[in-house]
Amino acid sequence: MSIIRKIFSNSRSPEDGIFFTDIQKILGFKPLNLECYRRAFTHRSSNKLDSNGNAVNYERLEFLGDAMLSSVIAAYLFKEVPSGDEGYLTKMRSKIVSREHLNELGRDLNLISFIESKVPTQHFGENIHGNIFEALVGAIYLDKGYTYCEKFIQKRVVKPYVDIAKLEGKVISYKSLLIEWCQKEKKVFHYDVFEDNGISGERFFGVKLSIDKKVIAKARATSKKKAEEIASKRAYFAFQQKIDNK
Protein backbone atom coordinates (compact mmCIF):
# COMPACT_ATOMS: atom_id res chain seq x y z
CA MET A 1 0.00 0.00 0.00
CA SER A 2 2.84 2.41 0.86
CA ILE A 3 4.44 1.72 -2.57
CA ILE A 4 1.18 2.55 -4.34
CA ARG A 5 0.87 5.79 -2.40
CA LYS A 6 4.47 6.71 -3.23
CA ILE A 7 3.87 6.13 -6.93
CA PHE A 8 0.68 8.16 -6.73
CA SER A 9 2.41 11.07 -4.99
CA ASN A 10 5.23 11.06 -7.55
CA SER A 11 2.73 11.10 -10.42
CA ARG A 12 1.14 14.37 -9.33
CA SER A 13 1.62 17.41 -11.52
CA PRO A 14 3.32 20.45 -9.96
CA GLU A 15 -0.09 22.14 -9.89
CA ASP A 16 -1.61 19.18 -8.02
CA GLY A 17 1.29 19.25 -5.59
CA ILE A 18 0.70 22.91 -4.71
CA PHE A 19 -3.04 22.36 -4.38
CA PHE A 20 -2.45 19.27 -2.20
CA THR A 21 -0.15 21.22 0.14
CA ASP A 22 -2.48 24.21 0.43
CA ILE A 23 -5.56 22.06 1.08
CA GLN A 24 -3.71 19.94 3.63
CA LYS A 25 -2.88 23.09 5.63
CA ILE A 26 -6.57 24.00 5.79
CA LEU A 27 -7.81 20.48 6.52
CA GLY A 28 -5.17 19.46 9.04
CA PHE A 29 -4.86 16.04 7.38
CA LYS A 30 -3.80 14.56 4.03
CA PRO A 31 -6.58 14.47 1.43
CA LEU A 32 -6.91 11.27 -0.58
CA ASN A 33 -9.11 12.28 -3.50
CA LEU A 34 -8.04 15.72 -4.75
CA GLU A 35 -10.84 15.72 -7.31
CA CYS A 36 -13.43 16.08 -4.49
CA TYR A 37 -11.74 19.27 -3.33
CA ARG A 38 -11.27 20.66 -6.84
CA ARG A 39 -15.01 20.25 -7.37
CA ALA A 40 -15.65 22.07 -4.08
CA PHE A 41 -14.00 25.16 -5.58
CA THR A 42 -15.47 24.94 -9.09
CA HIS A 43 -18.08 27.60 -9.87
CA ARG A 44 -20.95 26.79 -12.20
CA SER A 45 -19.71 29.48 -14.63
CA SER A 46 -16.86 27.11 -15.53
CA ASN A 47 -19.46 25.03 -17.41
CA LYS A 48 -17.68 21.76 -16.68
CA LEU A 49 -19.35 18.39 -17.32
CA ASP A 50 -18.39 14.88 -16.28
CA SER A 51 -18.33 11.86 -18.60
CA ASN A 52 -22.10 11.39 -18.08
CA GLY A 53 -22.92 14.97 -18.96
CA ASN A 54 -23.60 16.05 -15.38
CA ALA A 55 -22.57 19.51 -14.25
CA VAL A 56 -19.32 19.64 -12.26
CA ASN A 57 -19.41 22.43 -9.65
CA TYR A 58 -19.62 22.93 -5.89
CA GLU A 59 -23.41 23.18 -5.59
CA ARG A 60 -24.16 19.53 -4.83
CA LEU A 61 -21.26 19.44 -2.35
CA GLU A 62 -22.68 22.59 -0.77
CA PHE A 63 -25.95 20.71 -0.17
CA LEU A 64 -24.08 17.79 1.36
CA GLY A 65 -21.87 20.01 3.51
CA ASP A 66 -24.89 21.87 4.86
CA ALA A 67 -26.36 18.55 6.03
CA MET A 68 -23.06 17.49 7.63
CA LEU A 69 -22.71 20.79 9.49
CA SER A 70 -26.25 20.56 10.82
CA SER A 71 -25.70 16.97 11.93
CA VAL A 72 -22.40 17.60 13.74
CA ILE A 73 -23.58 20.82 15.39
CA ALA A 74 -26.86 19.20 16.47
CA ALA A 75 -24.96 16.33 18.12
CA TYR A 76 -22.60 18.79 19.81
CA LEU A 77 -25.44 20.89 21.25
CA PHE A 78 -27.39 17.81 22.34
CA LYS A 79 -24.38 16.71 24.39
CA GLU A 80 -23.26 20.13 25.69
CA VAL A 81 -26.68 21.52 26.65
CA PRO A 82 -28.63 18.69 28.36
CA SER A 83 -31.24 21.13 29.68
CA GLY A 84 -32.06 22.60 26.26
CA ASP A 85 -35.42 21.71 24.75
CA GLU A 86 -36.02 21.18 21.01
CA GLY A 87 -36.81 24.84 20.35
CA TYR A 88 -33.70 26.06 22.16
CA LEU A 89 -31.41 23.57 20.40
CA THR A 90 -32.87 24.43 17.00
CA LYS A 91 -32.37 28.15 17.58
CA MET A 92 -28.80 27.68 18.78
CA ARG A 93 -27.93 25.49 15.80
CA SER A 94 -29.36 28.16 13.48
CA LYS A 95 -27.08 30.76 15.07
CA ILE A 96 -23.97 28.60 14.64
CA VAL A 97 -24.67 27.70 10.99
CA SER A 98 -26.15 31.07 10.04
CA ARG A 99 -25.20 32.42 6.63
CA GLU A 100 -23.36 35.30 8.31
CA HIS A 101 -21.25 32.91 10.38
CA LEU A 102 -20.48 30.58 7.46
CA ASN A 103 -19.40 33.56 5.37
CA GLU A 104 -17.05 34.57 8.18
CA LEU A 105 -15.57 31.07 8.28
CA GLY A 106 -15.01 31.04 4.51
CA ARG A 107 -13.39 34.47 4.59
CA ASP A 108 -11.08 33.56 7.48
CA LEU A 109 -9.78 30.57 5.51
CA ASN A 110 -9.54 32.66 2.31
CA LEU A 111 -11.32 29.88 0.41
CA ILE A 112 -12.26 32.19 -2.44
CA SER A 113 -8.59 32.19 -3.49
CA PHE A 114 -9.04 28.57 -4.64
CA ILE A 115 -12.16 29.11 -6.72
CA GLU A 116 -12.18 28.28 -10.44
CA SER A 117 -14.57 30.54 -12.28
CA LYS A 118 -15.12 32.49 -15.48
CA VAL A 119 -16.64 35.29 -13.38
CA PRO A 120 -14.29 37.74 -11.60
CA THR A 121 -14.36 37.12 -7.85
CA GLN A 122 -15.29 40.75 -7.14
CA HIS A 123 -18.61 40.08 -8.87
CA PHE A 124 -19.59 37.34 -6.42
CA GLY A 125 -22.04 38.10 -3.65
CA GLU A 126 -21.02 37.86 0.01
CA ASN A 127 -22.55 34.39 0.37
CA ILE A 128 -19.91 32.82 -1.88
CA HIS A 129 -17.63 32.46 1.17
CA GLY A 130 -20.16 30.39 3.12
CA ASN A 131 -21.20 28.40 0.08
CA ILE A 132 -17.63 27.26 -0.56
CA PHE A 133 -17.11 26.45 3.11
CA GLU A 134 -20.15 24.15 3.01
CA ALA A 135 -18.87 22.58 -0.21
CA LEU A 136 -15.50 21.95 1.44
CA VAL A 137 -17.22 20.14 4.31
CA GLY A 138 -19.11 18.05 1.76
CA ALA A 139 -15.85 17.19 0.00
CA ILE A 140 -14.29 16.08 3.29
CA TYR A 141 -17.22 13.74 3.91
CA LEU A 142 -16.89 12.16 0.46
CA ASP A 143 -13.12 11.87 0.74
CA LYS A 144 -12.61 10.74 4.33
CA GLY A 145 -16.02 9.99 5.88
CA TYR A 146 -18.02 11.25 8.84
CA THR A 147 -15.29 11.03 11.51
CA TYR A 148 -12.88 13.31 9.66
CA CYS A 149 -15.77 15.61 8.76
CA GLU A 150 -16.71 15.88 12.44
CA LYS A 151 -13.09 16.55 13.48
CA PHE A 152 -12.77 19.34 10.90
CA ILE A 153 -16.00 21.01 12.07
CA GLN A 154 -14.89 20.74 15.68
CA LYS A 155 -11.52 22.31 14.82
CA ARG A 156 -12.68 25.05 12.45
CA VAL A 157 -16.16 25.87 13.77
CA VAL A 158 -16.83 24.72 17.32
CA LYS A 159 -13.57 25.32 19.19
CA PRO A 160 -12.68 28.78 17.82
CA TYR A 161 -16.18 30.22 17.42
CA VAL A 162 -18.83 28.52 19.55
CA ASP A 163 -19.50 30.10 22.93
CA ILE A 164 -22.91 28.98 24.21
CA ALA A 165 -23.36 31.94 26.58
CA LYS A 166 -22.55 34.51 23.89
CA LEU A 167 -24.67 32.76 21.28
CA GLU A 168 -27.72 32.87 23.53
CA GLY A 169 -27.73 36.66 23.22
CA LYS A 170 -26.80 36.79 19.54
CA VAL A 171 -29.40 38.12 17.11
CA ILE A 172 -29.55 36.27 13.78
CA SER A 173 -32.09 38.52 12.08
CA TYR A 174 -33.08 41.94 13.39
CA LYS A 175 -35.98 41.96 10.94
CA SER A 176 -37.42 38.72 12.37
CA LEU A 177 -36.89 39.97 15.92
CA LEU A 178 -38.57 43.30 15.21
CA ILE A 179 -41.53 41.73 13.40
CA GLU A 180 -42.05 39.28 16.26
CA TRP A 181 -42.05 42.15 18.76
CA CYS A 182 -44.46 44.23 16.65
CA GLN A 183 -46.87 41.32 16.36
CA LYS A 184 -46.79 40.67 20.12
CA GLU A 185 -47.35 44.34 20.87
CA LYS A 186 -49.99 44.62 18.10
CA LYS A 187 -48.02 47.36 16.36
CA VAL A 188 -48.47 48.03 12.65
CA PHE A 189 -45.16 47.90 10.72
CA HIS A 190 -44.36 48.58 7.09
CA TYR A 191 -41.21 48.38 4.95
CA ASP A 192 -41.32 50.90 2.11
CA VAL A 193 -38.71 49.70 -0.41
CA PHE A 194 -37.65 51.76 -3.42
CA GLU A 195 -34.73 51.98 -5.85
CA ASP A 196 -32.16 54.58 -4.85
CA ASN A 197 -29.38 54.40 -7.41
CA GLY A 198 -27.83 57.84 -7.06
CA ILE A 199 -25.19 59.04 -9.53
CA SER A 200 -22.79 56.08 -9.38
CA GLY A 201 -24.86 53.91 -11.71
CA GLU A 202 -24.73 51.00 -9.28
CA ARG A 203 -28.10 49.59 -8.24
CA PHE A 204 -29.14 50.44 -4.68
CA PHE A 205 -32.31 50.05 -2.68
CA GLY A 206 -33.63 52.39 -0.04
CA VAL A 207 -35.92 51.39 2.82
CA LYS A 208 -38.12 53.37 5.17
CA LEU A 209 -39.36 51.36 8.13
CA SER A 210 -42.54 52.66 9.74
CA ILE A 211 -44.09 51.50 12.99
CA ASP A 212 -47.61 52.72 13.76
CA LYS A 213 -47.36 55.03 10.73
CA LYS A 214 -44.23 56.75 12.03
CA VAL A 215 -40.90 56.41 10.17
CA ILE A 216 -38.50 54.86 12.70
CA ALA A 217 -35.48 53.99 10.55
CA LYS A 218 -34.03 54.37 7.05
CA ALA A 219 -31.35 52.38 5.24
CA ARG A 220 -29.70 51.95 1.85
CA ALA A 221 -27.92 48.87 0.47
CA THR A 222 -27.20 46.89 -2.70
CA SER A 223 -30.12 44.51 -2.09
CA LYS A 224 -33.62 44.80 -0.66
CA LYS A 225 -32.87 42.16 1.97
CA LYS A 226 -29.75 43.96 3.22
CA ALA A 227 -31.50 47.33 3.32
CA GLU A 228 -34.42 45.89 5.30
CA GLU A 229 -32.04 44.21 7.76
CA ILE A 230 -30.05 47.41 8.33
CA ALA A 231 -33.24 49.44 8.87
CA SER A 232 -34.52 46.74 11.25
CA LYS A 233 -31.29 46.84 13.24
CA ARG A 234 -31.55 50.61 13.61
CA ALA A 235 -35.17 50.30 14.69
CA TYR A 236 -34.22 47.59 17.18
CA PHE A 237 -31.74 49.90 18.90
CA ALA A 238 -34.42 52.60 19.02
CA PHE A 239 -36.71 50.21 20.93
CA GLN A 240 -34.06 47.96 22.50
CA GLN A 241 -35.08 48.42 26.11
CA LYS A 242 -38.74 47.66 25.37
CA ILE A 243 -37.91 44.68 23.12
CA ASP A 244 -35.34 43.11 25.47
CA ASN A 245 -37.69 43.38 28.44
CA LYS A 246 -40.31 41.29 26.70
KEKE-3310 file (N, C-alpha, C; in steps of 0.2 Angstrom, whole numbers, plus 5000, padded with zeros to 4 digits):
npx = (5004:5010:5019:5011:5005:5016:5020:5009:5010:5021:5017:5009:5005:5015:5006:4995:5002:5005:4992:4988:4996:4992:4978:4979:4985:4974:4964:4971:4974:4980:4973:4964:4957:4959:4951:4938:4940:4944:4932:4924:4928:4924:4916:4899:4900:4910:4906:4908:4908:4905:4909:4897:4889:4884:4883:4898:4902:4902:4890:4881:4890:4889:4876:4877:4887:4881:4871:4880:4886:4875:4871:4883:4884:4871:4873:4883:4877:4867:4874:4881:4872:4862:4850:4843:4828:4819:4816:4825:4838:4837:4836:4849:4857:4854:4860:4873:4876:4872:4870:4878:4888:4894:4899:4909:4918:4922:4928:4939:4947:4951:4945:4940:4951:4954:4945:4938:4933:4924:4919:4924:4930:4927:4914:4906:4893:4892:4889:4896:4907:4903:4896:4906:4913:4904:4903:4916:4916:4907:4915:4925:4918:4915:4928:4934:4925:4913:4919:4931:4926:4918:4928:4935:4925:4924:4936:4937:4925:4918:4927:4935:4925:4912:4903:4893:4886:4888:4881:4868:4863:4865:4859:4851:4843:4838:4827:4817:4816:4811:4799:4793:4792:4783:4772:4768:4766:4755:4758:4758:4768:4778:4788:4794:4800:4812:4820:4836:4847:4856:4870:4881:4878:4877:4866:4855:4845:4833:4826:4812:4807:4792:4783:4768:4763:4773:4789:4803:4816:4829:4837:4850:4856:4864:4855:4838:4835:4846:4845:4833:4836:4846:4839:4830:4839:4843:4830:4828:4838:4832:4821:4826:4827:4813:4810:4819:4815:4804)
npy = (4994:5006:5008:5010:5022:5030:5030:5036:5049:5053:5054:5066:5081:5097:5107:5100:5096:5108:5112:5101:5103:5116:5113:5103:5110:5118:5108:5100:5087:5074:5074:5062:5060:5071:5077:5078:5090:5099:5100:5106:5119:5123:5134:5136:5144:5139:5129:5115:5098:5081:5064:5058:5069:5077:5092:5099:5106:5116:5115:5104:5098:5108:5107:5094:5097:5106:5098:5090:5099:5103:5091:5088:5099:5098:5087:5090:5101:5094:5086:5095:5104:5099:5103:5110:5112:5106:5117:5127:5121:5120:5134:5138:5130:5136:5148:5145:5140:5150:5160:5172:5168:5157:5163:5171:5161:5156:5167:5169:5158:5161:5155:5158:5161:5149:5147:5141:5149:5158:5170:5186:5187:5198:5200:5191:5188:5191:5179:5169:5165:5157:5147:5140:5136:5127:5118:5113:5106:5096:5089:5084:5075:5066:5062:5057:5053:5052:5054:5061:5072:5077:5080:5090:5100:5102:5107:5119:5126:5124:5124:5137:5146:5144:5149:5146:5154:5167:5165:5164:5176:5182:5190:5184:5188:5204:5209:5199:5198:5211:5211:5200:5206:5217:5211:5204:5215:5221:5231:5241:5238:5243:5241:5251:5250:5255:5260:5267:5273:5284:5293:5285:5274:5261:5249:5252:5250:5258:5260:5263:5261:5260:5261:5260:5270:5279:5285:5276:5271:5272:5265:5260:5250:5237:5227:5222:5215:5216:5230:5231:5223:5231:5243:5237:5234:5246:5251:5242:5246:5258:5254:5245:5243:5241:5230:5220:5218:5211)
npz = (5000:5004:4994:4983:4986:4986:4973:4967:4973:4967:4954:4953:4946:4946:4949:4955:4966:4973:4976:4984:4995:5000:5003:5012:5023:5027:5030:5039:5038:5027:5011:5001:4989:4978:4968:4973:4981:4972:4965:4974:4974:4962:4951:4945:4933:4926:4918:4917:4913:4918:4913:4911:4907:4917:4927:4934:4948:4963:4969:4973:4982:4991:4996:5002:5012:5020:5026:5033:5042:5050:5056:5064:5072:5078:5086:5094:5102:5108:5117:5124:5130:5140:5146:5137:5127:5112:5104:5109:5106:5092:5089:5093:5085:5073:5074:5075:5062:5054:5039:5039:5049:5042:5031:5037:5041:5029:5024:5033:5031:5018:5007:4994:4986:4980:4971:4955:4941:4928:4931:4937:4954:4961:4958:4964:4976:4994:5000:4994:5001:5012:5005:4998:5009:5015:5004:5005:5017:5013:5003:5011:5018:5008:5004:5016:5025:5039:5052:5050:5045:5055:5065:5058:5058:5072:5074:5066:5067:5080:5091:5089:5088:5094:5108:5120:5129:5124:5112:5115:5117:5105:5090:5076:5065:5064:5058:5059:5073:5076:5069:5076:5089:5086:5082:5094:5102:5095:5085:5071:5057:5043:5028:5017:5002:4989:4974:4974:4966:4964:4958:4955:4946:4950:4956:4969:4984:4994:5010:5020:5036:5045:5060:5067:5058:5059:5053:5058:5055:5042:5028:5016:5003:4993:4990:4992:5004:5012:5015:5021:5033:5039:5041:5050:5061:5065:5070:5080:5089:5093:5100:5109:5124:5127:5119:5123:5136:5135)
capx = (5000:5014:5022:5006:5004:5022:5019:5003:5012:5026:5014:5006:5008:5017:5000:4992:5006:5004:4985:4988:4999:4988:4972:4981:4986:4967:4961:4974:4976:4981:4967:4965:4954:4960:4946:4933:4941:4944:4925:4922:4930:4923:4910:4895:4901:4916:4903:4912:4903:4908:4908:4890:4885:4882:4887:4903:4903:4902:4883:4879:4894:4887:4870:4880:4891:4876:4868:4885:4886:4869:4871:4888:4882:4866:4875:4887:4873:4863:4878:4884:4867:4857:4844:4840:4823:4820:4816:4832:4843:4836:4838:4856:4860:4853:4865:4880:4877:4869:4874:4883:4894:4898:4903:4915:4922:4925:4933:4945:4951:4952:4943:4939:4957:4955:4939:4939:4927:4924:4917:4929:4928:4924:4907:4902:4890:4895:4887:4900:4912:4899:4894:4912:4914:4899:4906:4923:4914:4904:4921:4929:4914:4916:4934:4937:4920:4910:4924:4936:4921:4916:4935:4936:4920:4926:4942:4937:4919:4916:4932:4937:4919:4906:4903:4885:4883:4887:4877:4861:4861:4866:4853:4852:4840:4835:4820:4813:4816:4807:4792:4790:4790:4778:4766:4766:4763:4750:4760:4758:4774:4778:4794:4793:4806:4812:4826:4839:4853:4861:4874:4886:4876:4876:4859:4854:4838:4832:4820:4809:4803:4787:4780:4762:4763:4779:4795:4808:4823:4830:4843:4852:4860:4864:4849:4832:4836:4851:4843:4828:4840:4850:4834:4827:4844:4842:4824:4829:4841:4828:4816:4830:4825:4806:4810:4823:4812:4798)
capy = (5000:5012:5009:5013:5029:5034:5031:5041:5055:5055:5056:5072:5087:5102:5111:5096:5096:5115:5112:5096:5106:5121:5110:5100:5115:5120:5102:5097:5080:5073:5072:5056:5061:5079:5079:5080:5096:5103:5101:5110:5126:5125:5138:5134:5147:5136:5125:5109:5092:5074:5059:5057:5075:5080:5098:5098:5112:5115:5116:5098:5097:5113:5104:5089:5100:5109:5093:5087:5104:5103:5085:5088:5104:5096:5082:5094:5104:5089:5084:5101:5108:5093:5106:5113:5109:5106:5124:5130:5118:5122:5141:5138:5127:5141:5154:5143:5138:5155:5162:5177:5165:5153:5168:5173:5155:5155:5172:5168:5153:5163:5149:5161:5161:5143:5146:5141:5153:5162:5176:5189:5186:5204:5200:5187:5191:5189:5172:5164:5162:5152:5142:5136:5132:5121:5113:5110:5101:5090:5086:5080:5069:5061:5059:5054:5050:5056:5055:5067:5078:5079:5083:5097:5105:5104:5112:5125:5129:5124:5127:5144:5151:5143:5151:5145:5160:5173:5164:5164:5183:5184:5191:5181:5193:5210:5210:5194:5200:5216:5209:5196:5211:5221:5207:5203:5222:5223:5237:5240:5239:5243:5242:5254:5249:5259:5260:5273:5272:5289:5295:5280:5270:5255:5248:5252:5250:5262:5257:5267:5257:5263:5257:5264:5275:5284:5282:5274:5270:5272:5262:5260:5244:5234:5223:5224:5211:5220:5237:5229:5221:5237:5247:5234:5234:5253:5251:5238:5250:5263:5251:5240:5242:5238:5223:5216:5217:5206)
capz = (5000:5004:4987:4978:4988:4984:4965:4966:4975:4962:4948:4953:4942:4950:4951:4960:4972:4976:4978:4989:5001:5002:5005:5018:5028:5029:5033:5045:5037:5020:5007:4997:4982:4976:4963:4978:4983:4966:4963:4980:4972:4955:4951:4939:4927:4922:4913:4917:4913:4919:4907:4910:4905:4923:4929:4939:4952:4971:4972:4976:4988:4996:4999:5007:5018:5024:5030:5038:5047:5054:5060:5069:5077:5082:5091:5099:5106:5112:5122:5128:5133:5142:5148:5131:5124:5105:5102:5111:5102:5085:5088:5094:5079:5067:5075:5073:5055:5050:5033:5042:5052:5037:5027:5041:5041:5023:5023:5037:5028:5012:5002:4988:4983:4977:4966:4948:4939:4923:4933:4942:4961:4964:4956:4968:4982:5000:5002:4991:5006:5016:5000:4997:5016:5015:4999:5007:5022:5009:5000:5016:5020:5002:5004:5022:5029:5044:5058:5048:5044:5062:5067:5055:5060:5078:5074:5062:5069:5087:5096:5089:5087:5098:5115:5121:5133:5119:5106:5118:5116:5098:5086:5069:5060:5067:5055:5062:5080:5076:5067:5081:5094:5083:5082:5101:5104:5091:5082:5063:5054:5035:5025:5011:4998:4983:4971:4976:4963:4965:4952:4953:4941:4954:4959:4977:4987:5000:5014:5026:5041:5049:5065:5069:5054:5060:5051:5063:5053:5035:5026:5009:5002:4987:4990:4997:5010:5016:5017:5026:5039:5042:5044:5056:5066:5068:5073:5086:5095:5095:5105:5112:5131:5127:5116:5127:5142:5133)
cpx = (5004:5018:5017:5005:5010:5022:5014:5006:5017:5023:5010:5009:5010:5011:4996:4996:5005:4997:4984:4990:4995:4981:4974:4982:4979:4964:4964:4975:4977:4975:4969:4963:4954:4954:4940:4934:4941:4936:4922:4923:4929:4916:4906:4897:4907:4913:4906:4906:4907:4907:4901:4885:4883:4886:4892:4904:4902:4895:4880:4883:4891:4881:4872:4883:4886:4873:4873:4886:4881:4869:4877:4886:4876:4868:4879:4882:4869:4867:4880:4878:4861:4850:4840:4834:4824:4820:4822:4837:4843:4838:4846:4860:4860:4858:4872:4881:4873:4874:4880:4889:4898:4902:4909:4920:4926:4930:4939:4949:4953:4951:4942:4945:4958:4950:4941:4933:4929:4922:4922:4926:4925:4916:4903:4899:4893:4894:4892:4905:4909:4897:4900:4914:4910:4901:4912:4921:4911:4910:4924:4925:4915:4922:4936:4932:4918:4915:4928:4932:4920:4923:4936:4931:4922:4931:4941:4930:4918:4921:4934:4931:4913:4907:4895:4882:4882:4882:4869:4859:4862:4860:4855:4849:4836:4828:4815:4811:4811:4800:4789:4787:4784:4771:4763:4763:4758:4752:4760:4764:4774:4785:4793:4800:4806:4819:4829:4846:4858:4864:4879:4884:4875:4869:4859:4847:4838:4826:4819:4805:4799:4784:4774:4762:4768:4785:4801:4815:4823:4836:4844:4857:4860:4859:4844:4833:4841:4849:4837:4831:4843:4845:4831:4832:4843:4836:4825:4832:4837:4823:4820:4827:4818:4806:4814:4820:4806:4800)
cpy = (5006:5013:5012:5020:5033:5035:5036:5048:5058:5057:5062:5077:5092:5106:5107:5096:5102:5114:5107:5099:5111:5118:5107:5104:5117:5114:5100:5090:5080:5071:5066:5058:5069:5081:5081:5088:5101:5105:5106:5118:5128:5128:5136:5138:5144:5131:5118:5103:5086:5070:5057:5063:5079:5086:5096:5105:5111:5114:5110:5096:5102:5110:5098:5092:5103:5104:5090:5092:5104:5097:5085:5093:5102:5091:5085:5097:5100:5087:5089:5104:5103:5096:5109:5109:5109:5113:5128:5128:5120:5129:5142:5136:5132:5146:5152:5142:5144:5157:5167:5173:5160:5157:5170:5167:5155:5161:5171:5163:5155:5158:5152:5161:5155:5142:5146:5144:5157:5169:5179:5188:5192:5204:5196:5190:5188:5182:5167:5161:5156:5146:5137:5133:5126:5115:5109:5104:5095:5086:5082:5074:5063:5058:5055:5051:5055:5058:5061:5073:5081:5083:5090:5102:5107:5109:5119:5129:5130:5127:5134:5149:5150:5144:5151:5151:5166:5171:5165:5171:5186:5184:5188:5186:5198:5211:5205:5196:5206:5215:5205:5201:5215:5217:5205:5210:5225:5230:5236:5242:5239:5245:5245:5254:5252:5259:5267:5273:5278:5290:5290:5275:5263:5255:5248:5252:5254:5259:5262:5262:5261:5259:5262:5270:5281:5281:5282:5274:5270:5268:5262:5254:5242:5229:5224:5221:5214:5226:5236:5227:5227:5242:5244:5234:5241:5254:5248:5242:5255:5260:5246:5238:5239:5231:5218:5214:5212:5199)
cpz = (5000:4998:4982:4980:4986:4976:4964:4968:4970:4956:4948:4949:4948:4953:4956:4967:4976:4980:4984:4995:5004:5006:5012:5024:5031:5033:5039:5044:5029:5016:5003:4990:4981:4972:4967:4979:4977:4964:4968:4978:4965:4954:4944:4932:4923:4917:4912:4917:4915:4913:4906:4908:4911:4925:4934:4942:4959:4973:4975:4982:4994:5000:5004:5013:5023:5029:5035:5044:5052:5059:5065:5074:5081:5088:5096:5104:5111:5118:5127:5132:5135:5144:5143:5128:5116:5102:5103:5106:5095:5084:5088:5088:5073:5068:5073:5066:5051:5044:5035:5044:5047:5033:5030:5041:5035:5021:5027:5034:5020:5006:4995:4983:4979:4971:4959:4945:4933:4924:4938:4949:4964:4962:4960:4974:4988:5002:4999:4996:5010:5011:4999:5004:5016:5010:5001:5012:5018:5006:5005:5018:5014:5002:5010:5026:5035:5050:5056:5047:5051:5065:5064:5057:5068:5079:5071:5064:5076:5091:5095:5089:5092:5105:5116:5124:5128:5114:5109:5117:5109:5094:5078:5064:5064:5064:5058:5069:5080:5074:5073:5087:5092:5084:5089:5104:5100:5087:5074:5060:5046:5033:5018:5007:4991:4980:4972:4973:4963:4958:4950:4948:4944:4957:4966:4978:4993:5003:5019:5030:5045:5054:5068:5065:5055:5058:5057:5061:5045:5034:5019:5008:4995:4985:4994:5004:5015:5019:5022:5033:5042:5045:5051:5062:5069:5072:5080:5091:5097:5100:5109:5120:5131:5124:5120:5134:5141:5134)
residu = (MET:SER:ILE:ILE:ARG:LYS:ILE:PHE:SER:ASN:SER:ARG:SER:PRO:GLU:ASP:GLY:ILE:PHE:PHE:THR:ASP:ILE:GLN:LYS:ILE:LEU:GLY:PHE:LYS:PRO:LEU:ASN:LEU:GLU:CYS:TYR:ARG:ARG:ALA:PHE:THR:HIS:ARG:SER:SER:ASN:LYS:LEU:ASP:SER:ASN:GLY:ASN:ALA:VAL:ASN:TYR:GLU:ARG:LEU:GLU:PHE:LEU:GLY:ASP:ALA:MET:LEU:SER:SER:VAL:ILE:ALA:ALA:TYR:LEU:PHE:LYS:GLU:VAL:PRO:SER:GLY:ASP:GLU:GLY:TYR:LEU:THR:LYS:MET:ARG:SER:LYS:ILE:VAL:SER:ARG:GLU:HIS:LEU:ASN:GLU:LEU:GLY:ARG:ASP:LEU:ASN:LEU:ILE:SER:PHE:ILE:GLU:SER:LYS:VAL:PRO:THR:GLN:HIS:PHE:GLY:GLU:ASN:ILE:HIS:GLY:ASN:ILE:PHE:GLU:ALA:LEU:VAL:GLY:ALA:ILE:TYR:LEU:ASP:LYS:GLY:TYR:THR:TYR:CYS:GLU:LYS:PHE:ILE:GLN:LYS:ARG:VAL:VAL:LYS:PRO:TYR:VAL:ASP:ILE:ALA:LYS:LEU:GLU:GLY:LYS:VAL:ILE:SER:TYR:LYS:SER:LEU:LEU:ILE:GLU:TRP:CYS:GLN:LYS:GLU:LYS:LYS:VAL:PHE:HIS:TYR:ASP:VAL:PHE:GLU:ASP:ASN:GLY:ILE:SER:GLY:GLU:ARG:PHE:PHE:GLY:VAL:LYS:LEU:SER:ILE:ASP:LYS:LYS:VAL:ILE:ALA:LYS:ALA:ARG:ALA:THR:SER:LYS:LYS:LYS:ALA:GLU:GLU:ILE:ALA:SER:LYS:ARG:ALA:TYR:PHE:ALA:PHE:GLN:GLN:LYS:ILE:ASP:ASN:LYS)
# end
